Amino acid sequence: MITLKKVAVGRTLGLLATASLLVMSGAALATNQSQQRQDGRDANQNAKKEARSAKIDCRQENNKSNAACRQDKREAKQDGRQEKRDIKY
């Protein structure tokens, strides 16, 4: 009887150890994905800020029309989105 209890306890401990390893590896993956998302958001926000500044500078310095400067801003934001995709995937 004692031997059967030891075997059952041993199996239970083995299953718990395996389950805990799986949970920890899942947590590490989630942390990595979270970091990638945050880096992507940061890249996107920086691109938006730079695009805003570039549009203001464009209108003040180059005497371009608002439409021409708007197109430059769109391109800058699109570059930021692409950078975000590069980080995430």
HTML snippet that shows the backbone in 3Dmol.js (N, CA, C, O; Angstrom):
<script src="https://3Dmol.org/build/3Dmol-min.js"></script>
<div id="view" style="width:600px;height:400px;position:relative"></div>
<script>
const pdb = `
ATOM      1  N   MET A   1       0.810  -1.199   0.000  1.00  0.00           N
ATOM      2  CA  MET A   1       0.000   0.000   0.000  1.00  0.00           C
ATOM      3  C   MET A   1       0.850   1.259   0.000  1.00  0.00           C
ATOM      4  O   MET A   1       0.551   2.218  -0.712  1.00  0.00           O
ATOM      5  N   ILE A   2       1.913   1.255   0.802  1.00  0.00           N
ATOM      6  CA  ILE A   2       2.760   2.428   0.902  1.00  0.00           C
ATOM      7  C   ILE A   2       3.425   2.708  -0.438  1.00  0.00           C
ATOM      8  O   ILE A   2       3.604   3.869  -0.806  1.00  0.00           O
ATOM      9  N   THR A   3       3.785   1.690  -1.154  1.00  0.00           N
ATOM     10  CA  THR A   3       4.439   1.852  -2.441  1.00  0.00           C
ATOM     11  C   THR A   3       3.495   2.506  -3.439  1.00  0.00           C
ATOM     12  O   THR A   3       3.924   3.358  -4.216  1.00  0.00           O
ATOM     13  N   LEU A   4       2.223   2.128  -3.436  1.00  0.00           N
ATOM     14  CA  LEU A   4       1.248   2.721  -4.336  1.00  0.00           C
ATOM     15  C   LEU A   4       1.056   4.209  -4.030  1.00  0.00           C
ATOM     16  O   LEU A   4       0.905   5.014  -4.948  1.00  0.00           O
ATOM     17  N   LYS A   5       1.062   4.572  -2.759  1.00  0.00           N
ATOM     18  CA  LYS A   5       0.922   5.979  -2.382  1.00  0.00           C
ATOM     19  C   LYS A   5       2.128   6.782  -2.849  1.00  0.00           C
ATOM     20  O   LYS A   5       1.981   7.910  -3.320  1.00  0.00           O
ATOM     21  N   LYS A   6       3.332   6.200  -2.719  1.00  0.00           N
ATOM     22  CA  LYS A   6       4.537   6.888  -3.167  1.00  0.00           C
ATOM     23  C   LYS A   6       4.501   7.103  -4.677  1.00  0.00           C
ATOM     24  O   LYS A   6       4.903   8.158  -5.167  1.00  0.00           O
ATOM     25  N   VAL A   7       4.026   6.118  -5.400  1.00  0.00           N
ATOM     26  CA  VAL A   7       3.939   6.229  -6.855  1.00  0.00           C
ATOM     27  C   VAL A   7       2.933   7.323  -7.234  1.00  0.00           C
ATOM     28  O   VAL A   7       3.191   8.136  -8.121  1.00  0.00           O
ATOM     29  N   ALA A   8       1.799   7.329  -6.558  1.00  0.00           N
ATOM     30  CA  ALA A   8       0.769   8.338  -6.839  1.00  0.00           C
ATOM     31  C   ALA A   8       1.284   9.738  -6.523  1.00  0.00           C
ATOM     32  O   ALA A   8       1.045  10.672  -7.290  1.00  0.00           O
ATOM     33  N   VAL A   9       1.979   9.892  -5.415  1.00  0.00           N
ATOM     34  CA  VAL A   9       2.543  11.191  -5.039  1.00  0.00           C
ATOM     35  C   VAL A   9       3.607  11.601  -6.052  1.00  0.00           C
ATOM     36  O   VAL A   9       3.671  12.762  -6.457  1.00  0.00           O
ATOM     37  N   GLY A  10       4.431  10.656  -6.455  1.00  0.00           N
ATOM     38  CA  GLY A  10       5.478  10.939  -7.441  1.00  0.00           C
ATOM     39  C   GLY A  10       4.895  11.397  -8.768  1.00  0.00           C
ATOM     40  O   GLY A  10       5.394  12.341  -9.382  1.00  0.00           O
ATOM     41  N   ARG A  11       3.841  10.726  -9.205  1.00  0.00           N
ATOM     42  CA  ARG A  11       3.178  11.129 -10.456  1.00  0.00           C
ATOM     43  C   ARG A  11       2.566  12.512 -10.335  1.00  0.00           C
ATOM     44  O   ARG A  11       2.674  13.339 -11.240  1.00  0.00           O
ATOM     45  N   THR A  12       1.922  12.749  -9.199  1.00  0.00           N
ATOM     46  CA  THR A  12       1.291  14.048  -8.981  1.00  0.00           C
ATOM     47  C   THR A  12       2.329  15.164  -9.002  1.00  0.00           C
ATOM     48  O   THR A  12       2.110  16.211  -9.610  1.00  0.00           O
ATOM     49  N   LEU A  13       3.441  14.939  -8.345  1.00  0.00           N
ATOM     50  CA  LEU A  13       4.508  15.940  -8.337  1.00  0.00           C
ATOM     51  C   LEU A  13       5.066  16.146  -9.747  1.00  0.00           C
ATOM     52  O   LEU A  13       5.362  17.274 -10.141  1.00  0.00           O
ATOM     53  N   GLY A  14       5.206  15.077 -10.489  1.00  0.00           N
ATOM     54  CA  GLY A  14       5.700  15.179 -11.864  1.00  0.00           C
ATOM     55  C   GLY A  14       4.744  15.974 -12.737  1.00  0.00           C
ATOM     56  O   GLY A  14       5.177  16.805 -13.536  1.00  0.00           O
ATOM     57  N   LEU A  15       3.451  15.727 -12.591  1.00  0.00           N
ATOM     58  CA  LEU A  15       2.454  16.467 -13.359  1.00  0.00           C
ATOM     59  C   LEU A  15       2.435  17.947 -12.969  1.00  0.00           C
ATOM     60  O   LEU A  15       2.311  18.822 -13.826  1.00  0.00           O
ATOM     61  N   LEU A  16       2.557  18.213 -11.677  1.00  0.00           N
ATOM     62  CA  LEU A  16       2.599  19.606 -11.223  1.00  0.00           C
ATOM     63  C   LEU A  16       3.829  20.331 -11.758  1.00  0.00           C
ATOM     64  O   LEU A  16       3.749  21.493 -12.155  1.00  0.00           O
ATOM     65  N   ALA A  17       4.953  19.646 -11.766  1.00  0.00           N
ATOM     66  CA  ALA A  17       6.181  20.263 -12.288  1.00  0.00           C
ATOM     67  C   ALA A  17       6.026  20.562 -13.781  1.00  0.00           C
ATOM     68  O   ALA A  17       6.409  21.636 -14.247  1.00  0.00           O
ATOM     69  N   THR A  18       5.473  19.623 -14.516  1.00  0.00           N
ATOM     70  CA  THR A  18       5.264  19.823 -15.949  1.00  0.00           C
ATOM     71  C   THR A  18       4.296  20.973 -16.198  1.00  0.00           C
ATOM     72  O   THR A  18       4.537  21.815 -17.063  1.00  0.00           O
ATOM     73  N   ALA A  19       3.226  21.009 -15.459  1.00  0.00           N
ATOM     74  CA  ALA A  19       2.238  22.075 -15.625  1.00  0.00           C
ATOM     75  C   ALA A  19       2.838  23.440 -15.299  1.00  0.00           C
ATOM     76  O   ALA A  19       2.569  24.423 -15.990  1.00  0.00           O
ATOM     77  N   SER A  20       3.646  23.498 -14.251  1.00  0.00           N
ATOM     78  CA  SER A  20       4.240  24.789 -13.886  1.00  0.00           C
ATOM     79  C   SER A  20       5.218  25.266 -14.950  1.00  0.00           C
ATOM     80  O   SER A  20       5.302  26.464 -15.219  1.00  0.00           O
ATOM     81  N   LEU A  21       5.957  24.345 -15.556  1.00  0.00           N
ATOM     82  CA  LEU A  21       6.872  24.725 -16.640  1.00  0.00           C
ATOM     83  C   LEU A  21       6.102  25.261 -17.845  1.00  0.00           C
ATOM     84  O   LEU A  21       6.526  26.229 -18.477  1.00  0.00           O
ATOM     85  N   LEU A  22       4.990  24.641 -18.157  1.00  0.00           N
ATOM     86  CA  LEU A  22       4.174  25.115 -19.279  1.00  0.00           C
ATOM     87  C   LEU A  22       3.600  26.496 -19.005  1.00  0.00           C
ATOM     88  O   LEU A  22       3.565  27.349 -19.891  1.00  0.00           O
ATOM     89  N   VAL A  23       3.158  26.710 -17.792  1.00  0.00           N
ATOM     90  CA  VAL A  23       2.605  28.017 -17.426  1.00  0.00           C
ATOM     91  C   VAL A  23       3.680  29.089 -17.498  1.00  0.00           C
ATOM     92  O   VAL A  23       3.431  30.187 -17.996  1.00  0.00           O
ATOM     93  N   MET A  24       4.870  28.782 -17.007  1.00  0.00           N
ATOM     94  CA  MET A  24       5.957  29.767 -17.031  1.00  0.00           C
ATOM     95  C   MET A  24       6.373  30.097 -18.455  1.00  0.00           C
ATOM     96  O   MET A  24       6.659  31.255 -18.758  1.00  0.00           O
ATOM     97  N   SER A  25       6.413  29.109 -19.328  1.00  0.00           N
ATOM     98  CA  SER A  25       6.804  29.386 -20.703  1.00  0.00           C
ATOM     99  C   SER A  25       5.727  30.214 -21.397  1.00  0.00           C
ATOM    100  O   SER A  25       6.042  31.064 -22.230  1.00  0.00           O
ATOM    101  N   GLY A  26       4.472  29.978 -21.068  1.00  0.00           N
ATOM    102  CA  GLY A  26       3.386  30.795 -21.616  1.00  0.00           C
ATOM    103  C   GLY A  26       3.468  32.225 -21.121  1.00  0.00           C
ATOM    104  O   GLY A  26       3.192  33.157 -21.876  1.00  0.00           O
ATOM    105  N   ALA A  27       3.838  32.411 -19.879  1.00  0.00           N
ATOM    106  CA  ALA A  27       3.981  33.760 -19.319  1.00  0.00           C
ATOM    107  C   ALA A  27       5.136  34.490 -19.985  1.00  0.00           C
ATOM    108  O   ALA A  27       5.042  35.690 -20.244  1.00  0.00           O
ATOM    109  N   ALA A  28       6.216  33.785 -20.264  1.00  0.00           N
ATOM    110  CA  ALA A  28       7.358  34.410 -20.932  1.00  0.00           C
ATOM    111  C   ALA A  28       6.974  34.844 -22.345  1.00  0.00           C
ATOM    112  O   ALA A  28       7.373  35.917 -22.798  1.00  0.00           O
ATOM    113  N   LEU A  29       6.214  34.024 -23.027  1.00  0.00           N
ATOM    114  CA  LEU A  29       5.759  34.369 -24.373  1.00  0.00           C
ATOM    115  C   LEU A  29       4.851  35.592 -24.334  1.00  0.00           C
ATOM    116  O   LEU A  29       4.972  36.487 -25.170  1.00  0.00           O
ATOM    117  N   ALA A  30       3.953  35.629 -23.374  1.00  0.00           N
ATOM    118  CA  ALA A  30       3.049  36.773 -23.238  1.00  0.00           C
ATOM    119  C   ALA A  30       3.828  38.040 -22.930  1.00  0.00           C
ATOM    120  O   ALA A  30       3.503  39.108 -23.449  1.00  0.00           O
ATOM    121  N   THR A  31       4.846  37.937 -22.099  1.00  0.00           N
ATOM    122  CA  THR A  31       5.663  39.096 -21.767  1.00  0.00           C
ATOM    123  C   THR A  31       6.398  39.606 -23.000  1.00  0.00           C
ATOM    124  O   THR A  31       6.488  40.815 -23.215  1.00  0.00           O
ATOM    125  N   ASN A  32       6.923  38.695 -23.805  1.00  0.00           N
ATOM    126  CA  ASN A  32       7.624  39.070 -25.027  1.00  0.00           C
ATOM    127  C   ASN A  32       6.675  39.763 -26.004  1.00  0.00           C
ATOM    128  O   ASN A  32       7.027  40.783 -26.597  1.00  0.00           O
ATOM    129  N   GLN A  33       5.490  39.219 -26.166  1.00  0.00           N
ATOM    130  CA  GLN A  33       4.501  39.839 -27.058  1.00  0.00           C
ATOM    131  C   GLN A  33       4.091  41.212 -26.541  1.00  0.00           C
ATOM    132  O   GLN A  33       3.915  42.149 -27.320  1.00  0.00           O
ATOM    133  N   SER A  34       3.943  41.325 -25.253  1.00  0.00           N
ATOM    134  CA  SER A  34       3.574  42.607 -24.654  1.00  0.00           C
ATOM    135  C   SER A  34       4.653  43.653 -24.929  1.00  0.00           C
ATOM    136  O   SER A  34       4.350  44.802 -25.251  1.00  0.00           O
ATOM    137  N   GLN A  35       5.905  43.245 -24.798  1.00  0.00           N
ATOM    138  CA  GLN A  35       7.014  44.169 -25.046  1.00  0.00           C
ATOM    139  C   GLN A  35       7.038  44.598 -26.517  1.00  0.00           C
ATOM    140  O   GLN A  35       7.295  45.762 -26.824  1.00  0.00           O
ATOM    141  N   GLN A  36       6.771  43.661 -27.417  1.00  0.00           N
ATOM    142  CA  GLN A  36       6.734  43.991 -28.842  1.00  0.00           C
ATOM    143  C   GLN A  36       5.604  44.972 -29.140  1.00  0.00           C
ATOM    144  O   GLN A  36       5.782  45.918 -29.908  1.00  0.00           O
ATOM    145  N   ARG A  37       4.443  44.744 -28.530  1.00  0.00           N
ATOM    146  CA  ARG A  37       3.320  45.671 -28.731  1.00  0.00           C
ATOM    147  C   ARG A  37       3.672  47.058 -28.228  1.00  0.00           C
ATOM    148  O   ARG A  37       3.390  48.054 -28.893  1.00  0.00           O
ATOM    149  N   GLN A  38       4.288  47.128 -27.056  1.00  0.00           N
ATOM    150  CA  GLN A  38       4.651  48.420 -26.490  1.00  0.00           C
ATOM    151  C   GLN A  38       5.683  49.129 -27.364  1.00  0.00           C
ATOM    152  O   GLN A  38       5.582  50.334 -27.596  1.00  0.00           O
ATOM    153  N   ASP A  39       6.670  48.385 -27.846  1.00  0.00           N
ATOM    154  CA  ASP A  39       7.664  48.983 -28.745  1.00  0.00           C
ATOM    155  C   ASP A  39       7.003  49.487 -30.025  1.00  0.00           C
ATOM    156  O   ASP A  39       7.363  50.543 -30.545  1.00  0.00           O
ATOM    157  N   GLY A  40       6.034  48.722 -30.528  1.00  0.00           N
ATOM    158  CA  GLY A  40       5.305  49.148 -31.723  1.00  0.00           C
ATOM    159  C   GLY A  40       4.502  50.414 -31.475  1.00  0.00           C
ATOM    160  O   GLY A  40       4.474  51.312 -32.316  1.00  0.00           O
ATOM    161  N   ARG A  41       3.851  50.485 -30.321  1.00  0.00           N
ATOM    162  CA  ARG A  41       3.090  51.699 -29.978  1.00  0.00           C
ATOM    163  C   ARG A  41       4.006  52.902 -29.869  1.00  0.00           C
ATOM    164  O   ARG A  41       3.686  53.992 -30.345  1.00  0.00           O
ATOM    165  N   ASP A  42       5.148  52.692 -29.236  1.00  0.00           N
ATOM    166  CA  ASP A  42       6.103  53.794 -29.084  1.00  0.00           C
ATOM    167  C   ASP A  42       6.578  54.295 -30.442  1.00  0.00           C
ATOM    168  O   ASP A  42       6.676  55.501 -30.665  1.00  0.00           O
ATOM    169  N   ALA A  43       6.873  53.370 -31.344  1.00  0.00           N
ATOM    170  CA  ALA A  43       7.323  53.756 -32.680  1.00  0.00           C
ATOM    171  C   ALA A  43       6.227  54.531 -33.400  1.00  0.00           C
ATOM    172  O   ALA A  43       6.499  55.528 -34.068  1.00  0.00           O
ATOM    173  N   ASN A  44       5.001  54.073 -33.262  1.00  0.00           N
ATOM    174  CA  ASN A  44       3.872  54.737 -33.922  1.00  0.00           C
ATOM    175  C   ASN A  44       3.647  56.134 -33.342  1.00  0.00           C
ATOM    176  O   ASN A  44       3.423  57.085 -34.091  1.00  0.00           O
ATOM    177  N   GLN A  45       3.705  56.264 -32.024  1.00  0.00           N
ATOM    178  CA  GLN A  45       3.508  57.568 -31.393  1.00  0.00           C
ATOM    179  C   GLN A  45       4.623  58.544 -31.777  1.00  0.00           C
ATOM    180  O   GLN A  45       4.370  59.725 -32.015  1.00  0.00           O
ATOM    181  N   ASN A  46       5.849  58.041 -31.835  1.00  0.00           N
ATOM    182  CA  ASN A  46       6.962  58.902 -32.238  1.00  0.00           C
ATOM    183  C   ASN A  46       6.788  59.377 -33.675  1.00  0.00           C
ATOM    184  O   ASN A  46       7.083  60.528 -33.996  1.00  0.00           O
ATOM    185  N   ALA A  47       6.309  58.488 -34.533  1.00  0.00           N
ATOM    186  CA  ALA A  47       6.089  58.863 -35.932  1.00  0.00           C
ATOM    187  C   ALA A  47       5.006  59.938 -36.032  1.00  0.00           C
ATOM    188  O   ALA A  47       5.117  60.862 -36.837  1.00  0.00           O
ATOM    189  N   LYS A  48       3.970  59.817 -35.222  1.00  0.00           N
ATOM    190  CA  LYS A  48       2.905  60.830 -35.236  1.00  0.00           C
ATOM    191  C   LYS A  48       3.435  62.188 -34.798  1.00  0.00           C
ATOM    192  O   LYS A  48       3.126  63.212 -35.406  1.00  0.00           O
ATOM    193  N   LYS A  49       4.246  62.185 -33.720  1.00  0.00           N
ATOM    194  CA  LYS A  49       4.826  63.440 -33.235  1.00  0.00           C
ATOM    195  C   LYS A  49       5.708  64.085 -34.293  1.00  0.00           C
ATOM    196  O   LYS A  49       5.621  65.286 -34.552  1.00  0.00           O
ATOM    197  N   GLU A  50       6.555  63.267 -34.896  1.00  0.00           N
ATOM    198  CA  GLU A  50       7.455  63.779 -35.924  1.00  0.00           C
ATOM    199  C   GLU A  50       6.681  64.299 -37.124  1.00  0.00           C
ATOM    200  O   GLU A  50       7.051  65.318 -37.708  1.00  0.00           O
ATOM    201  N   ALA A  51       5.608  63.606 -37.495  1.00  0.00           N
ATOM    202  CA  ALA A  51       4.798  64.043 -38.629  1.00  0.00           C
ATOM    203  C   ALA A  51       4.130  65.380 -38.327  1.00  0.00           C
ATOM    204  O   ALA A  51       4.068  66.256 -39.189  1.00  0.00           O
ATOM    205  N   ARG A  52       3.631  65.537 -37.100  1.00  0.00           N
ATOM    206  CA  ARG A  52       3.023  66.808 -36.703  1.00  0.00           C
ATOM    207  C   ARG A  52       4.025  67.958 -36.801  1.00  0.00           C
ATOM    208  O   ARG A  52       3.732  69.017 -37.356  1.00  0.00           O
ATOM    209  N   SER A  53       5.207  67.721 -36.250  1.00  0.00           N
ATOM    210  CA  SER A  53       6.253  68.749 -36.284  1.00  0.00           C
ATOM    211  C   SER A  53       6.671  69.051 -37.713  1.00  0.00           C
ATOM    212  O   SER A  53       6.879  70.209 -38.076  1.00  0.00           O
ATOM    213  N   ALA A  54       6.792  68.007 -38.521  1.00  0.00           N
ATOM    214  CA  ALA A  54       7.207  68.197 -39.910  1.00  0.00           C
ATOM    215  C   ALA A  54       6.174  69.014 -40.675  1.00  0.00           C
ATOM    216  O   ALA A  54       6.535  69.842 -41.512  1.00  0.00           O
ATOM    217  N   LYS A  55       4.898  68.791 -40.398  1.00  0.00           N
ATOM    218  CA  LYS A  55       3.854  69.544 -41.098  1.00  0.00           C
ATOM    219  C   LYS A  55       3.904  71.023 -40.710  1.00  0.00           C
ATOM    220  O   LYS A  55       3.770  71.898 -41.565  1.00  0.00           O
ATOM    221  N   ILE A  56       4.094  71.291 -39.445  1.00  0.00           N
ATOM    222  CA  ILE A  56       4.175  72.685 -38.990  1.00  0.00           C
ATOM    223  C   ILE A  56       5.386  73.369 -39.614  1.00  0.00           C
ATOM    224  O   ILE A  56       5.295  74.493 -40.109  1.00  0.00           O
ATOM    225  N   ASP A  57       6.523  72.670 -39.582  1.00  0.00           N
ATOM    226  CA  ASP A  57       7.736  73.224 -40.188  1.00  0.00           C
ATOM    227  C   ASP A  57       7.561  73.425 -41.681  1.00  0.00           C
ATOM    228  O   ASP A  57       8.021  74.422 -42.236  1.00  0.00           O
ATOM    229  N   CYS A  58       6.908  72.498 -42.322  1.00  0.00           N
ATOM    230  CA  CYS A  58       6.684  72.569 -43.766  1.00  0.00           C
ATOM    231  C   CYS A  58       5.901  73.831 -44.123  1.00  0.00           C
ATOM    232  O   CYS A  58       6.270  74.557 -45.047  1.00  0.00           O
ATOM    233  N   ARG A  59       4.841  74.083 -43.401  1.00  0.00           N
ATOM    234  CA  ARG A  59       4.019  75.260 -43.704  1.00  0.00           C
ATOM    235  C   ARG A  59       4.767  76.551 -43.408  1.00  0.00           C
ATOM    236  O   ARG A  59       4.632  77.527 -44.147  1.00  0.00           O
ATOM    237  N   GLN A  60       5.549  76.568 -42.344  1.00  0.00           N
ATOM    238  CA  GLN A  60       6.236  77.802 -41.951  1.00  0.00           C
ATOM    239  C   GLN A  60       7.453  78.094 -42.832  1.00  0.00           C
ATOM    240  O   GLN A  60       7.666  79.237 -43.237  1.00  0.00           O
ATOM    241  N   GLU A  61       8.239  77.080 -43.123  1.00  0.00           N
ATOM    242  CA  GLU A  61       9.505  77.304 -43.803  1.00  0.00           C
ATOM    243  C   GLU A  61       9.399  77.271 -45.329  1.00  0.00           C
ATOM    244  O   GLU A  61      10.047  78.056 -46.021  1.00  0.00           O
ATOM    245  N   ASN A  62       8.599  76.381 -45.830  1.00  0.00           N
ATOM    246  CA  ASN A  62       8.587  76.158 -47.281  1.00  0.00           C
ATOM    247  C   ASN A  62       7.492  76.925 -48.006  1.00  0.00           C
ATOM    248  O   ASN A  62       7.453  76.949 -49.236  1.00  0.00           O
ATOM    249  N   ASN A  63       6.627  77.535 -47.262  1.00  0.00           N
ATOM    250  CA  ASN A  63       5.484  78.237 -47.857  1.00  0.00           C
ATOM    251  C   ASN A  63       4.708  77.338 -48.820  1.00  0.00           C
ATOM    252  O   ASN A  63       4.189  77.800 -49.837  1.00  0.00           O
ATOM    253  N   LYS A  64       4.639  76.054 -48.486  1.00  0.00           N
ATOM    254  CA  LYS A  64       3.836  75.127 -49.279  1.00  0.00           C
ATOM    255  C   LYS A  64       2.379  75.261 -48.864  1.00  0.00           C
ATOM    256  O   LYS A  64       2.057  75.826 -47.818  1.00  0.00           O
ATOM    257  N   SER A  65       1.515  74.730 -49.706  1.00  0.00           N
ATOM    258  CA  SER A  65       0.101  74.731 -49.356  1.00  0.00           C
ATOM    259  C   SER A  65      -0.141  73.700 -48.246  1.00  0.00           C
ATOM    260  O   SER A  65       0.661  72.793 -48.025  1.00  0.00           O
ATOM    261  N   ASN A  66      -1.250  73.871 -47.573  1.00  0.00           N
ATOM    262  CA  ASN A  66      -1.601  72.934 -46.511  1.00  0.00           C
ATOM    263  C   ASN A  66      -1.755  71.524 -47.070  1.00  0.00           C
ATOM    264  O   ASN A  66      -1.389  70.550 -46.412  1.00  0.00           O
ATOM    265  N   ALA A  67      -2.301  71.410 -48.296  1.00  0.00           N
ATOM    266  CA  ALA A  67      -2.508  70.095 -48.899  1.00  0.00           C
ATOM    267  C   ALA A  67      -1.172  69.391 -49.153  1.00  0.00           C
ATOM    268  O   ALA A  67      -1.045  68.191 -48.912  1.00  0.00           O
ATOM    269  N   ALA A  68      -0.186  70.132 -49.636  1.00  0.00           N
ATOM    270  CA  ALA A  68       1.116  69.528 -49.901  1.00  0.00           C
ATOM    271  C   ALA A  68       1.777  69.068 -48.597  1.00  0.00           C
ATOM    272  O   ALA A  68       2.373  67.993 -48.538  1.00  0.00           O
ATOM    273  N   CYS A  69       1.666  69.874 -47.585  1.00  0.00           N
ATOM    274  CA  CYS A  69       2.235  69.503 -46.281  1.00  0.00           C
ATOM    275  C   CYS A  69       1.473  68.329 -45.667  1.00  0.00           C
ATOM    276  O   CYS A  69       2.064  67.490 -44.987  1.00  0.00           O
ATOM    277  N   ARG A  70       0.180  68.271 -45.903  1.00  0.00           N
ATOM    278  CA  ARG A  70      -0.636  67.176 -45.383  1.00  0.00           C
ATOM    279  C   ARG A  70      -0.172  65.851 -45.982  1.00  0.00           C
ATOM    280  O   ARG A  70      -0.110  64.836 -45.288  1.00  0.00           O
ATOM    281  N   GLN A  71       0.151  65.867 -47.272  1.00  0.00           N
ATOM    282  CA  GLN A  71       0.626  64.650 -47.919  1.00  0.00           C
ATOM    283  C   GLN A  71       1.955  64.198 -47.310  1.00  0.00           C
ATOM    284  O   GLN A  71       2.175  63.003 -47.113  1.00  0.00           O
ATOM    285  N   ASP A  72       2.827  65.140 -47.017  1.00  0.00           N
ATOM    286  CA  ASP A  72       4.096  64.796 -46.363  1.00  0.00           C
ATOM    287  C   ASP A  72       3.841  64.164 -44.999  1.00  0.00           C
ATOM    288  O   ASP A  72       4.517  63.212 -44.609  1.00  0.00           O
ATOM    289  N   LYS A  73       2.859  64.704 -44.280  1.00  0.00           N
ATOM    290  CA  LYS A  73       2.527  64.179 -42.962  1.00  0.00           C
ATOM    291  C   LYS A  73       1.996  62.750 -43.080  1.00  0.00           C
ATOM    292  O   LYS A  73       2.351  61.883 -42.282  1.00  0.00           O
ATOM    293  N   ARG A  74       1.150  62.510 -44.075  1.00  0.00           N
ATOM    294  CA  ARG A  74       0.612  61.154 -44.285  1.00  0.00           C
ATOM    295  C   ARG A  74       1.732  60.156 -44.549  1.00  0.00           C
ATOM    296  O   ARG A  74       1.734  59.048 -44.012  1.00  0.00           O
ATOM    297  N   GLU A  75       2.676  60.562 -45.376  1.00  0.00           N
ATOM    298  CA  GLU A  75       3.786  59.660 -45.696  1.00  0.00           C
ATOM    299  C   GLU A  75       4.625  59.361 -44.459  1.00  0.00           C
ATOM    300  O   GLU A  75       5.067  58.230 -44.259  1.00  0.00           O
ATOM    301  N   ALA A  76       4.838  60.362 -43.646  1.00  0.00           N
ATOM    302  CA  ALA A  76       5.621  60.161 -42.414  1.00  0.00           C
ATOM    303  C   ALA A  76       4.896  59.214 -41.463  1.00  0.00           C
ATOM    304  O   ALA A  76       5.522  58.352 -40.846  1.00  0.00           O
ATOM    305  N   LYS A  77       3.588  59.373 -41.346  1.00  0.00           N
ATOM    306  CA  LYS A  77       2.818  58.484 -40.470  1.00  0.00           C
ATOM    307  C   LYS A  77       2.813  57.059 -41.014  1.00  0.00           C
ATOM    308  O   LYS A  77       2.881  56.098 -40.249  1.00  0.00           O
ATOM    309  N   GLN A  78       2.731  56.924 -42.337  1.00  0.00           N
ATOM    310  CA  GLN A  78       2.739  55.597 -42.942  1.00  0.00           C
ATOM    311  C   GLN A  78       4.086  54.903 -42.690  1.00  0.00           C
ATOM    312  O   GLN A  78       4.135  53.697 -42.447  1.00  0.00           O
ATOM    313  N   ASP A  79       5.163  55.669 -42.749  1.00  0.00           N
ATOM    314  CA  ASP A  79       6.476  55.100 -42.441  1.00  0.00           C
ATOM    315  C   ASP A  79       6.510  54.599 -41.000  1.00  0.00           C
ATOM    316  O   ASP A  79       7.100  53.554 -40.723  1.00  0.00           O
ATOM    317  N   GLY A  80       5.885  55.330 -40.083  1.00  0.00           N
ATOM    318  CA  GLY A  80       5.816  54.901 -38.690  1.00  0.00           C
ATOM    319  C   GLY A  80       5.005  53.627 -38.522  1.00  0.00           C
ATOM    320  O   GLY A  80       5.351  52.764 -37.715  1.00  0.00           O
ATOM    321  N   ARG A  81       3.926  53.511 -39.285  1.00  0.00           N
ATOM    322  CA  ARG A  81       3.117  52.283 -39.216  1.00  0.00           C
ATOM    323  C   ARG A  81       3.921  51.086 -39.710  1.00  0.00           C
ATOM    324  O   ARG A  81       3.851  49.996 -39.142  1.00  0.00           O
ATOM    325  N   GLN A  82       4.690  51.310 -40.782  1.00  0.00           N
ATOM    326  CA  GLN A  82       5.514  50.222 -41.304  1.00  0.00           C
ATOM    327  C   GLN A  82       6.574  49.812 -40.294  1.00  0.00           C
ATOM    328  O   GLN A  82       6.854  48.624 -40.131  1.00  0.00           O
ATOM    329  N   GLU A  83       7.160  50.781 -39.621  1.00  0.00           N
ATOM    330  CA  GLU A  83       8.146  50.473 -38.577  1.00  0.00           C
ATOM    331  C   GLU A  83       7.495  49.650 -37.466  1.00  0.00           C
ATOM    332  O   GLU A  83       8.103  48.717 -36.941  1.00  0.00           O
ATOM    333  N   LYS A  84       6.264  49.995 -37.114  1.00  0.00           N
ATOM    334  CA  LYS A  84       5.531  49.242 -36.086  1.00  0.00           C
ATOM    335  C   LYS A  84       5.319  47.801 -36.536  1.00  0.00           C
ATOM    336  O   LYS A  84       5.494  46.871 -35.749  1.00  0.00           O
ATOM    337  N   ARG A  85       4.946  47.617 -37.791  1.00  0.00           N
ATOM    338  CA  ARG A  85       4.755  46.249 -38.300  1.00  0.00           C
ATOM    339  C   ARG A  85       6.066  45.466 -38.270  1.00  0.00           C
ATOM    340  O   ARG A  85       6.080  44.279 -37.945  1.00  0.00           O
ATOM    341  N   ASP A  86       7.154  46.130 -38.608  1.00  0.00           N
ATOM    342  CA  ASP A  86       8.455  45.466 -38.592  1.00  0.00           C
ATOM    343  C   ASP A  86       8.824  45.000 -37.188  1.00  0.00           C
ATOM    344  O   ASP A  86       9.420  43.938 -37.013  1.00  0.00           O
ATOM    345  N   ILE A  87       8.468  45.799 -36.197  1.00  0.00           N
ATOM    346  CA  ILE A  87       8.762  45.438 -34.806  1.00  0.00           C
ATOM    347  C   ILE A  87       7.900  44.259 -34.363  1.00  0.00           C
ATOM    348  O   ILE A  87       8.394  43.317 -33.742  1.00  0.00           O
ATOM    349  N   LYS A  88       6.613  44.317 -34.684  1.00  0.00           N
ATOM    350  CA  LYS A  88       5.686  43.293 -34.178  1.00  0.00           C
ATOM    351  C   LYS A  88       5.824  41.956 -34.879  1.00  0.00           C
ATOM    352  O   LYS A  88       5.696  40.908 -34.246  1.00  0.00           O
ATOM    353  N   TYR A  89       6.082  41.978 -36.166  1.00  0.00           N
ATOM    354  CA  TYR A  89       6.056  40.701 -36.908  1.00  0.00           C
ATOM    355  C   TYR A  89       7.396  40.398 -37.413  1.00  0.00           C
ATOM    356  O   TYR A  89       7.594  39.372 -38.063  1.00  0.00           O
TER     357      TYR A  89
END
`;
const viewer = $3Dmol.createViewer("view");
viewer.addModel(pdb, "pdb");
viewer.setStyle({}, {cartoon: {color: "spectrum"}});
viewer.zoomTo();
viewer.render();
</script>
